[in-house]
């Protein structure tokens, strides 16, 4: 029996898995601009203007007002030393004693001679009276009266001479005590006890004494500067009283500012032809012996002229490089600029700038390590002491 069966169709291959359709790409957000850094705050001050006396600063030395080499004025052995080396002494203090026995004996001898002459005067006075009476009675001659009158006059003269010998003996005895001629500072003793001093062959210095209060400061002014001062004074001649009222300011090498004050004391009458300078000396008090002879000092002296409306800048703002002294200023765009300046007199903690800045400039006085030319900053006005 034939079977009429239909064959079943072959199975379909499995459809591949469907892939997910990619999502449509979104546009990337635009990058945001980085925030600008805030300009750093920088303290500034405005330059000042005022009238300032023009000055010059010179380098010189301190020198003692008095300096004495103590020597023996009589011959003898050095008996005692009455001070310690480097001691501060007062005028009249006993410093050395020289052997006194010989000079004490000479004084006693002179005093005895005075007594002898006084006795001779008394005797001659008595004899004059006696022989004058005898002459009236014709018991003596006038020659004898005249002789005793002479003897009386001679005794009177001898008394004067004997008194002078006493004065000389006392003076010589006083020379055996060497005393301080003024208040001062002793150096070290140069001769030891027991040595012969005062002889012409060995007139050695016993010690040195210096007067340090007050003290001199000495400088030399160039001839051109001296001529400028004369021109500023319109060739006026200052009296000694005027000169000694001129103030000066003194600074030690390791000091800031000019903390010491004094006055002019002397100006040489001529320019030294060998150095082309004029010698000038100032006088200042030195109670604590801050200044010692030989120390280098800077001395500021007026030049006799006033700078009107001078521009002053704070000294703390000044810096220096190979190009010279400069400072940093903030311009109208708040940008730091570097300005080289020419400097003039110092007024406290400020200094005159003769060029490089104007009275309206804002000067950087702090954060100098941060401020640099071309940097934009936020200026912060501040105040400084005068």
Number of C-alpha atoms within 10 A of each C-alpha: 3 4 5 6 6 6 6 6 6 6 6 6 6 6 6 6 6 6 6 6 6 6 6 6 6 6 6 6 6 6 6 6 6 6 6 6 6 9 13 15 16 22 19 24 23 20 20 18 16 12 13 20 18 19 19 15 19 16 18 20 20 23 23 19 15 17 15 15 12 20 16 23 18 21 18 21 17 22 17 15 17 12 16 13 13 14 13 15 21 14 11 12 16 16 20 23 21 27 20 20 11 10 20 15 13 18 20 14 15 21 17 14 19 22 14 15 22 18 14 19 22 13 15 22 17 13 19 20 13 14 23 20 14 16 15 11 9 11 11 15 13 14 11 16 20 14 15 22 19 14 19 22 15 16 23 18 14 19 21 15 16 22 18 14 19 21 15 15 21 17 13 18 21 18 18 24 21 21 19 20 17 17 18 22 21 21 17 15 19 12 15 12 15 13 12 19 24 21 13 10 7 11 15 17 16 22 18 18 24 22 21 26 22 17 24 26 30 24 21 21 19 17 17 12 14 16 13 16 18 15 14 15 14 10 11 9 10 10 8 12 9 10 15 16 12 15 17 21 19 24 20 20 11 7 11 9 14 17 11 16 17 22 20 22 20 15 14 12 9 11 16 14 9 6 10 14 19 20 17 17 19 26 23 22 17 17 11 8 13 12 26 17 17 13 14 17 21 21 25 20 20 17 18 16 15 14 15 12 12 23 24 27 29 25 16 14 18 18 13 10 8 5 7 10 14 18 23 25 26 25 15 9 8 16 19 23 18 14 15 19 17 13 17 21 21 23 17 13 15 20 21 26 22 16 13 13 21 17 15 13 18 24 27 27 25 17 13 16 6 11 22 16 13 12 15 20 20 16 22 14 15 13 10 10 7 8
